[in-house]
Amino acid sequence: MKRRVLTAALVFGWMAGPVFAADPVPALKETPMFADQVKSGALPPVDKRVPEQPWVVKYFAGGDGPGQQGGQLNMLVASSRDTRLMTIFSYTRLIVYDDKFKLKPDILESYEEKDGREFTFKLRAGHKWSDGHPFTTEDFRFFWEDVANNKDLTAGGPNVELLVDGQPPKVEIIDPLTIKYTWDKPNPYFIESQARAAPLFLYRPAHYLKKFHAKYTPEAEILKSARGGQQSWVSIYRRLDVMYANDNVDLPTLNPWVGTTASPAQRFVYVRNPYYHRIDEKGQQLPYVDQVIFTVAAANLVPAKAGLGEANLQPRYLNMRDYTFLQKSAQTSGVNVRLWEAGSGSQLALYPNLTTNDAEWRKLMRDVRFRRALSLAIDREELNQVVYIGLARPSNNTIMPRSELFKPEYATKWAEYDPKLANKLLDEIGLTKKDSQGIRLLPDGRPATIVVEHASEETEDSDALTLIADNWRKIGIKMLTKPQTRDNFRLRTSSGEAVMTAFAGAVTAVPTPNTSPKEFAPTMLGGLQWSRWGMFVESKGRQGEKCDLASACKLLDYVKEWETGTTEEDRRKAWDKILATNADEVFSIGTVNGVRQPVVVGPNVRNVPKEGYYAWDPGGYIGLYQPDTFWIAQ
């Protein structure tokens, strides 16, 4: 069966990419772990388990090449909720980013796009769920008709990425392997939504979930089969349809490893999926590793346990403060400690609340001179040396040099250490009076004491805030910090009670022209500097406040330009306006980025890159480097 190609778009060049010609399928070799089951007839042979046109993996990010099947990966997690990490790490999606941040088909054999509004997906013939049931467009139809548009299950209707001007797509099932989504206008969010760490799943294992859906099974029968005393089929269905959370061991999956341990537990065992769709050039079915074990441990004990060799792959719950200990432990345990680049616009950023309830502070926070002064007063190089041992980069809260959109001025504008200019700007504003301790006075006579609220328990963040407080005191601004629970932190920001917050920087740190720029504009509740404006947009005007600061409101216009751009160059220009405006207006105050993330790798584990990019999105932490290609040297 020939692989269909990803066609170049006639108008929307952003979808155009390499042509994916049909890969010749090498002679398949039976997986040793399954040999006995195949012999007994419990499993079909490998050539009946993989798709007719599997993904033939030829590139290995770690550089060790094709490996050998077998062995076990051991990881430490902090709670039973971390079953979701298997979904994130596995990074098996309809479409994925590669390690160069280019999109390509994964579960899909191919996809085609026309005018940015018509998308045709082609599935792989012979692809099966982990229980051996065929994966077809019926799984997409079931999601669209019976989940996304079922008012009992999805009261708000289809996800926002599936709406253009509030209108859903026309969904056409062409045949068991082909499905088409069509909108009247371009939908620039659709393809990207499939490649995220937490993707918009467009399909479900219909053959399994129909047993718990009232359209296909009488509710009395569903209730009879339930555990835990649920009172409706809806609550039962929702508990079982957990593709992202990945804590229902009976739910079939397309991931490389299948869960076998019911939650909660202290040890979660995942075994290889016999129907996984990727193989290597030697004809070996991936993943290489037979089992992945998640062992629950207290988060503060993970570094010690990883250093002692209790994990042979540990990317989570480690920080730079653990590096010295990990290196010393490695001398006896034999583990390797790799330092990847953490993907965040700023390791720690400060967010002036432009919609705070305090009228005096609101006026100041909205004065660009005040925001610039606070940024200029931070000695980022000192911060880098003292807190991050010189391994980070002083920067605004912006995108990183890895992005093709990066320009140096995005990182440096109003971010050079210049307390003299900072003082001058504060004097211009009129904050010339000071109290006996040298703290400037607000127009109403209060000392200029900024309470910075945060929800971090990280030592580095506390140390960084202490240094920034010392810097600001030199320009007559006093900082106090106030720790909050995560829920209270969000609530106080969105309600306007908080004046300023401290949190991690931009998640969208390595965008392409086709990546959504919404994070850099007041479009969502999660934007800490303009939470109430974002709430207004998200709720379609029902909650929050309409943006009323011209310099911020124009970002909404630039996002619209991005959404309606007809070429990749149009989108690139919109991104440039958005990033240049953020840098000049200092809507958030960045510190440093490019901080290193320790990754512990066992002595026998192969194909884990020595250098890498560690971020939630894109890539799912280690997912960008295809953990199904990691292997154990016997």
C-alpha positions in Angstrom: 0.0 0.0 0.0 1.5 3.3 -1.0 1.8 6.1 1.5 -0.1 9.2 0.6 2.0 12.3 0.7 1.6 15.5 2.6 0.8 17.9 -0.2 2.1 21.4 -0.4 -0.6 23.9 0.3 -1.5 26.2 -2.6 -2.1 29.1 -0.3 -1.2 28.1 3.2 2.5 27.5 2.9 2.6 26.7 6.6 1.4 23.2 6.0 3.9 22.4 3.3 6.8 20.3 4.4 8.9 17.3 3.3 7.2 14.8 1.1 6.6 11.5 2.9 7.0 8.8 0.2 6.1 5.2 1.0 8.7 3.6 3.1 9.8 0.1 1.9 8.8 -2.2 4.7 11.7 -4.5 5.8 11.2 -8.2 6.6 9.6 -8.2 10.0 11.2 -10.0 13.0 9.1 -11.5 15.8 9.5 -9.8 19.1 11.1 -12.2 21.6 8.7 -11.2 24.4 5.8 -12.3 22.2 7.3 -15.4 20.6 5.6 -17.9 23.0 2.2 -16.2 22.6 2.5 -16.3 18.9 3.5 -19.9 19.0 0.4 -20.8 21.2 -1.9 -18.7 19.0 -2.7 -16.2 21.7 -1.3 -13.5 19.5 -1.0 -13.2 15.7 2.5 -13.0 14.2 4.1 -9.6 13.9 3.2 -9.1 10.2 -0.4 -9.4 11.2 0.0 -7.0 14.1 1.6 -3.9 12.6 -0.1 -1.8 9.9 0.5 -2.6 6.2 2.5 0.6 6.1 4.1 1.1 9.5 6.2 4.1 10.4 9.8 2.9 9.6 12.0 4.8 12.1 15.3 5.7 10.5 16.5 8.5 12.7 17.5 8.1 16.3 17.9 11.3 18.3 20.4 9.7 20.7 22.7 8.6 17.9 23.1 5.0 19.0 21.0 3.7 16.1 18.8 0.6 15.9 18.9 -1.4 19.1 17.8 -4.7 20.7 14.5 -5.6 22.1 14.0 -6.4 25.7 14.8 -4.9 29.1 13.1 -2.5 31.4 13.1 1.3 32.0 12.6 2.4 35.7 11.3 5.8 36.5 10.3 7.5 39.7 7.0 9.5 40.0 5.5 11.5 42.8 2.0 10.3 42.9 -0.6 8.0 41.3 -1.7 11.0 39.2 1.5 10.6 37.2 0.0 7.9 35.1 -0.6 10.8 32.7 3.2 11.0 32.2 3.0 7.8 30.2 0.8 9.5 27.7 3.1 12.6 27.7 6.4 10.7 27.4 5.0 8.2 24.8 4.2 11.2 22.5 2.1 9.1 20.2 -0.2 11.5 18.3 -2.0 11.7 14.9 0.7 14.3 14.1 4.0 15.0 16.0 6.9 17.4 16.1 10.3 16.0 15.4 13.3 17.2 17.3 13.7 20.1 14.8 10.2 21.2 15.6 8.8 20.2 12.2 5.4 18.5 12.0 4.9 15.1 10.4 2.4 12.3 10.5 2.7 9.7 13.2 -0.5 7.6 13.8 -1.7 9.0 10.5 -0.2 7.6 7.4 -0.6 11.1 5.8 -2.6 14.3 5.9 -3.5 16.8 3.3 -4.6 20.4 3.6 -6.4 22.7 1.2 -6.7 26.5 1.7 -6.1 26.1 5.4 -9.7 25.1 5.9 -10.0 21.5 4.6 -8.1 18.7 6.2 -8.1 15.1 5.0 -6.6 12.5 7.3 -5.5 9.0 6.1 -5.2 6.2 8.6 -2.8 3.3 8.3 -4.4 0.2 6.9 -4.2 -2.6 9.4 -3.5 -0.4 12.4 -5.0 -1.8 15.6 -5.7 -0.8 19.1 -3.6 -2.5 21.9 -6.4 -5.1 22.3 -6.2 -6.0 18.6 -9.4 -4.3 17.5 -9.1 -2.3 14.2 -8.4 1.4 14.5 -10.7 3.1 11.9 -12.6 6.2 11.2 -15.5 4.7 13.3 -13.4 5.8 16.3 -13.4 9.4 15.0 -17.1 9.3 14.2 -17.9 8.0 17.7 -15.9 10.9 19.3 -17.4 13.5 17.1 -21.1 12.5 17.2 -21.3 10.7 20.5 -18.8 12.6 22.7 -18.0 16.1 21.4 -21.6 16.7 20.4 -23.3 14.8 23.2 -24.8 17.4 25.6 -24.6 15.0 28.6 -20.9 14.4 28.1 -19.8 17.7 26.7 -22.2 20.4 27.8 -20.1 23.2 26.2 -20.0 21.4 22.8 -16.8 20.9 20.7 -13.4 22.3 21.8 -12.5 25.8 20.8 -9.9 24.5 18.4 -12.7 22.9 16.5 -14.7 26.1 16.1 -14.1 28.9 13.6 -16.1 32.0 14.4 -18.1 29.8 16.7 -18.9 27.3 13.9 -17.9 23.6 14.0 -16.5 21.8 11.0 -18.3 19.6 8.6 -17.0 16.1 9.4 -17.1 13.5 6.5 -16.3 9.9 6.9 -15.0 9.1 3.4 -14.2 5.4 4.1 -12.9 3.3 7.0 -9.4 4.9 6.6 -10.2 8.5 5.5 -11.9 11.4 7.3 -12.2 15.0 6.2 -12.7 18.1 8.4 -13.9 21.3 6.6 -14.6 24.8 7.8 -15.9 27.8 5.8 -12.8 29.8 6.9 -9.2 28.8 7.7 -8.6 27.0 11.0 -4.9 27.6 12.0 -5.3 25.9 15.3 -6.4 22.5 14.1 -3.2 20.7 13.1 -1.2 22.1 16.0 -3.8 20.9 18.5 -2.9 17.3 17.5 0.8 17.6 18.2 0.6 19.0 21.8 1.8 17.3 24.9 -1.9 17.2 25.9 -3.5 16.8 22.5 -7.0 17.3 21.4 -7.9 13.7 20.9 -10.2 13.4 17.9 -10.8 9.7 18.4 -11.8 7.1 21.0 -11.7 3.3 21.2 -15.4 3.1 20.2 -15.6 -0.7 20.5 -14.8 -0.4 24.2 -16.5 2.8 25.2 -19.8 2.0 23.5 -20.4 -0.5 26.3 -20.7 2.5 28.7 -22.6 4.9 26.4 -26.4 5.1 26.8 -26.8 5.4 23.0 -25.5 1.8 22.6 -26.1 0.1 25.9 -29.1 0.3 28.3 -28.3 2.5 31.3 -29.4 -0.2 33.7 -26.8 -2.6 32.2 -24.1 0.1 32.5 -24.9 0.8 36.1 -24.9 -2.9 36.9 -21.3 -3.2 35.6 -20.0 -0.2 37.5 -17.8 -0.1 40.5 -18.0 2.6 43.2 -21.7 3.3 43.2 -22.0 5.8 40.4 -25.5 6.9 39.8 -25.5 7.7 36.1 -24.0 6.3 32.9 -22.4 9.8 32.3 -20.3 9.6 35.5 -19.3 6.0 34.6 -18.4 6.9 31.1 -16.3 9.9 32.2 -14.4 7.8 34.6 -13.5 5.3 31.9 -12.8 7.6 29.0 -9.4 8.8 30.3 -7.0 8.7 27.3 -4.8 11.5 28.7 -4.9 10.5 32.4 -4.2 6.9 31.3 -5.4 5.4 34.6 -8.0 2.9 33.2 -6.1 -0.3 32.5 -9.0 -1.6 30.4 -9.0 1.3 28.0 -7.3 0.3 24.7 -4.5 2.5 23.6 -2.2 3.3 20.7 0.7 4.2 22.9 3.9 2.1 22.9 3.3 0.7 26.4 0.0 -0.4 27.9 -0.8 0.0 31.6 -1.4 -3.1 33.7 -1.7 -1.6 37.2 -4.9 -0.2 38.4 -4.7 3.2 40.3 -3.9 4.0 43.1 -0.7 2.0 43.5 2.9 2.4 44.6 4.3 0.7 41.5 2.8 1.0 38.0 3.8 -1.6 35.3 3.5 -0.8 31.6 4.2 -3.5 29.0 4.9 -3.2 25.3 1.9 -2.8 23.0 1.9 -5.8 20.6 0.1 -3.7 17.9 2.3 -0.6 18.0 2.7 1.0 14.6 6.4 1.8 14.5 9.3 -0.5 13.4 13.0 0.0 12.7 14.9 -0.6 9.5 15.9 -4.1 10.8 12.2 -5.1 10.9 12.0 -4.9 14.7 8.8 -3.7 16.2 9.1 -0.8 18.6 9.2 0.0 21.4 12.6 -1.7 22.1 12.0 -1.9 25.8 9.6 -4.6 27.1 8.5 -2.8 30.3 8.4 0.6 31.9 8.0 0.8 35.6 6.8 3.9 37.5 7.6 3.7 41.2 6.0 6.3 43.5 8.3 8.2 45.8 8.2 11.4 47.7 9.2 14.2 45.3 12.0 15.4 47.6 13.5 11.9 47.6 13.6 11.4 43.9 17.0 13.1 43.3 18.6 10.8 46.0 17.0 7.7 44.7 17.9 8.5 41.0 21.5 9.3 42.0 21.7 5.9 43.7 20.6 4.2 40.5 17.0 3.3 41.5 15.9 4.8 38.2 17.7 4.2 34.9 15.8 7.0 33.2 14.7 10.0 35.3 13.7 13.3 33.7 11.2 14.6 36.2 11.5 16.0 39.8 15.1 17.0 39.3 16.6 20.5 39.4 20.0 22.2 39.0 20.4 22.3 42.8 20.6 18.4 42.6 23.3 18.4 40.0 26.4 18.3 42.3 24.9 15.5 44.4 23.9 13.6 41.2 27.4 13.9 39.8 28.9 12.6 43.0 26.5 9.7 43.2 27.1 8.8 39.6 30.7 7.9 40.5 29.4 4.8 42.5 26.0 4.1 40.9 27.3 4.4 37.3 24.4 6.6 36.1 25.0 9.4 33.6 23.7 13.0 34.3 22.8 14.8 31.2 22.0 18.6 31.2 19.3 19.5 28.7 18.0 23.0 28.1 14.8 23.8 30.0 12.2 25.2 27.7 10.6 28.3 29.2 10.5 31.9 28.2 11.9 32.7 31.6 12.8 30.4 34.5 11.0 32.9 36.8 9.0 35.8 35.6 7.2 38.6 37.4 3.7 39.6 36.3 2.4 43.1 37.0 -1.4 42.6 37.4 -2.8 45.2 34.9 -6.3 44.4 36.2 -5.6 44.6 40.0 -8.4 46.1 42.2 -6.1 48.6 43.9 -6.7 51.7 41.8 -3.3 53.3 42.7 -1.3 50.2 41.8 -3.4 49.6 38.7 -2.5 53.0 37.4 1.2 52.4 38.1 1.2 48.9 36.6 -0.4 50.2 33.4 2.3 52.9 33.1 5.0 51.4 30.8 7.7 53.5 32.4 7.0 51.8 35.7 7.3 48.3 34.2 10.4 49.3 32.3 12.0 50.7 35.5 11.4 47.4 37.4 12.9 45.4 34.6 16.0 47.7 34.2 16.6 47.5 38.0 17.2 43.7 37.9 20.8 42.6 37.7 20.2 39.4 35.6 23.8 38.5 35.3 24.2 38.5 39.1 21.1 36.4 39.2 22.5 34.0 36.7 25.8 33.6 38.6 24.4 33.4 42.1 21.3 31.3 41.6 21.9 29.4 38.4 25.7 28.9 38.6 26.2 30.8 35.4 24.4 28.2 33.2 21.4 30.3 32.2 21.0 33.3 29.9 19.7 36.7 31.0 16.6 37.4 29.1 13.1 38.9 28.9 10.2 36.6 29.2 10.2 35.7 25.5 10.9 33.0 23.0 14.3 31.2 23.0 17.1 31.2 20.4 16.1 27.7 19.3 13.0 29.3 17.6 13.2 30.3 14.0 11.3 33.5 15.0 13.9 34.6 17.6 15.5 38.0 17.4 18.1 39.2 20.0 16.2 42.4 20.8 13.2 40.3 22.1 15.5 39.1 24.9 17.4 42.3 25.7 15.1 45.3 25.2 14.6 47.0 28.6 16.4 44.1 30.2 19.9 45.5 30.5 20.9 46.4 34.1 20.6 50.1 34.3 19.5 51.4 37.8 20.3 55.0 36.8 17.7 54.9 34.0 15.3 53.0 36.2 15.5 55.8 38.8 15.0 58.4 36.1 11.8 56.7 34.8 10.4 56.5 38.3 11.1 60.2 38.9 9.4 61.0 35.6 6.3 59.2 36.8 6.2 61.5 39.8 7.4 59.0 42.5 9.9 61.4 43.9 9.0 61.5 47.6 10.5 58.9 49.9 10.0 57.7 53.4 12.7 57.6 56.1 13.9 54.2 54.8 14.4 55.5 51.2 11.2 53.8 49.9 9.3 55.9 47.3 5.8 57.0 48.2 2.8 56.5 46.1 0.6 59.5 45.3 -1.8 58.5 48.2 1.1 58.5 50.6 1.6 54.7 51.0 5.1 53.4 50.7 5.8 51.7 47.3 5.7 48.1 48.7 4.9 45.5 46.1 3.6 42.2 47.5 4.6 39.5 45.0 2.5 36.4 45.4 3.8 33.0 44.2 3.0 29.3 44.5 6.5 28.0 44.2 8.3 25.7 46.7 11.5 25.8 44.7 14.6 27.1 46.6 15.9 28.7 43.4 12.8 30.8 43.0 13.0 32.0 46.6 16.6 32.9 46.1 15.9 34.7 42.9 13.1 36.8 44.5 15.4 37.7 47.4 18.0 39.1 44.9 15.4 41.0 42.9 14.1 42.5 46.1 17.6 43.7 46.9 17.8 45.2 43.4 14.5 47.0 43.6 15.3 48.4 47.0 18.1 50.3 45.4 15.6 52.2 43.3 13.3 52.8 46.2 10.8 50.0 45.6 10.2 47.5 48.4 9.2 43.9 47.6 7.6 41.5 50.0 6.8 37.9 48.9 3.7 36.0 49.8 3.4 32.2 49.2 0.1 30.8 48.2 -1.5 27.5 47.3 -1.7 27.0 43.6 -5.5 27.3 43.7 -5.5 30.5 45.8 -2.7 31.9 43.7 -4.9 31.7 40.6 -8.0 32.9 42.3 -6.4 36.0 43.8 -4.9 36.9 40.4 -8.2 36.5 38.5 -10.2 38.3 41.1 -7.8 41.3 41.0 -6.7 40.9 44.7 -3.0 40.2 43.7 -0.9 43.2 42.7 2.0 41.2 41.2 2.7 37.5 40.9 5.8 35.4 40.2 5.6 32.3 38.1 7.3 30.4 35.4 7.7 32.2 32.1 6.1 31.6 28.7 5.4 28.0 27.8 5.5 28.7 24.1 9.2 29.2 24.1 10.2 27.7 20.7 7.3 28.6 18.3 7.3 28.3 14.6 5.3 30.8 12.4 2.4 28.3 12.6 2.3 28.0 16.4 -0.6 29.7 18.2 0.6 33.1 19.6 -2.4 33.4 22.0 -0.1 33.1 25.1 1.5 36.4 24.3 -1.8 38.3 24.2 -4.8 38.9 26.6 -6.7 35.9 25.3 -7.0 33.5 28.2 -7.6 33.4 31.9 -4.2 31.9 32.6 -2.4 35.1 31.5 -1.3 36.3 34.9 -0.6 39.9 33.8 -4.1 40.4 32.3 -6.1 37.6 33.7 -9.5 39.4 33.8 -9.0 40.6 30.1 -8.3 37.0 29.2 -11.4 35.8 31.1 -13.5 38.3 29.1 -12.2 36.8 25.8 -12.5 33.2 27.0 -16.0 33.7 28.3 -17.1 35.6 25.2 -17.8 38.7 27.3 -19.7 37.0 30.1 -17.0 37.4 32.7 -14.0 39.5 33.4 -13.2 42.9 31.9 -12.8 44.1 28.3 -9.3 45.1 27.5 -9.0 48.9 27.9 -5.2 49.5 27.6 -4.4 50.3 24.0 -0.9 48.9 24.0 -2.3 45.5 25.2 -5.4 45.6 23.1 -3.5 45.9 19.9 -2.0 42.4 20.7 -5.5 41.0 20.1 -5.5 42.7 16.6 -2.1 41.0 15.9 -3.5 37.6 16.9 -6.3 38.2 14.5 -3.8 39.0 11.8 -2.1 35.7 12.6 -5.4 33.8 12.4 -6.3 35.3 9.0 -2.9 35.3 7.4 -2.9 33.4 4.1 0.8 32.6 4.0 3.5 31.6 6.4 5.1 34.9 5.9 1.9 36.7 7.0 2.0 34.7 10.2 5.7 35.3 10.7 5.0 39.1 10.5 2.1 38.8 13.0 4.4 36.9 15.4 7.1 39.6 15.0 4.6 42.4 15.9 3.4 40.4 19.0 6.9 39.6 20.3 8.3 43.1 19.6 5.3 44.7 21.4 5.8 42.4 24.4 9.5 43.3 24.6 8.9 47.0 24.4 5.9 47.2 26.7 7.3 44.8 29.3 3.9 43.2 30.1 5.8 40.6 32.0 9.3 40.9 33.5 11.6 38.1 32.7 14.8 37.1 34.5 16.8 34.3 32.8 16.1 31.3 30.5 18.0 28.4 29.1 18.4 26.9 32.6 19.7 23.4 32.6 17.5 20.4 33.4 19.3 17.3 34.8 18.2 14.0 33.2 19.6 10.8 34.8 20.3 8.0 32.4 21.4 4.5 33.4 24.7 3.1 32.2 23.0 0.6 29.8 20.3 2.9 28.4 20.9 3.9 24.8 19.6 6.5 22.3 18.9 9.2 25.0 20.4 12.4 23.6 23.3 13.8 25.5 21.9 17.3 24.8 18.3 18.0 24.4 15.4 20.4 24.9 13.2 19.8 27.9 9.8 21.4 27.8 6.1 20.6 28.3 5.3 21.9 24.8 6.3 21.1 22.2 7.6 17.7 22.9 6.2 16.3 26.2 9.5 16.6 28.1 11.3 13.5 26.6 8.6 12.7 24.1 10.3 14.8 21.4 13.1 12.2 21.3 10.8 9.1 20.9 11.3 7.0 24.0 10.1 4.0 22.1 13.5 4.1 20.4 15.5 4.0 23.7 17.0 0.6 24.3 18.8 -1.4 26.9 22.3 -2.8 26.1 22.3 -6.3 27.5 
